[in-house]
């Protein structure tokens, strides 16, 4: 039995959540796919909930994500497996959570800014990725990238939108 199959048997709910219902198993860019899959939900929240409410949703999911990613990583026997993509989902949420009534352009700006920051890891994000481990480490670098990605969305909204 493969390690992935063992992980699903050992921690099925954490694997389901951490892989975003299996997106993490897709070939290519599973982190990008997960971040893109998160966009409809943040769009919906920005149009149907007050900002404080979607901020609470994002905060609660972020806290639980630390646990799910930690359990999935242990089950996979990989600290920050490419199969774990919930951190990208939450990271793009963080980039867009401060905004009510998101436009399509703002959604794209937030998504692109987050993915660039997540992949390139500037501004100390790489140090977080290298030195913080477990579920907290999996999540923290993407939280940081999401927070930095707020700035381009703010700029877009201020100068274009």
Secondary structure, 3 states (H helix, E strand, C coil): CCHHHHHHHHCHHHHHHHCCCCHHHCCCCHHHHHHHHHHHHHHHHHHHCCHHHHHHHHHHHHHHHHHHHHHHHHHHCCCCCCCCCHHHHHHHHHHHCCCCCCCHHHHHHHHHHHHHHHHHCCCCHHHHHHHCCHHHHHHHHHHHHHHHHHHHHHHHHHHCC
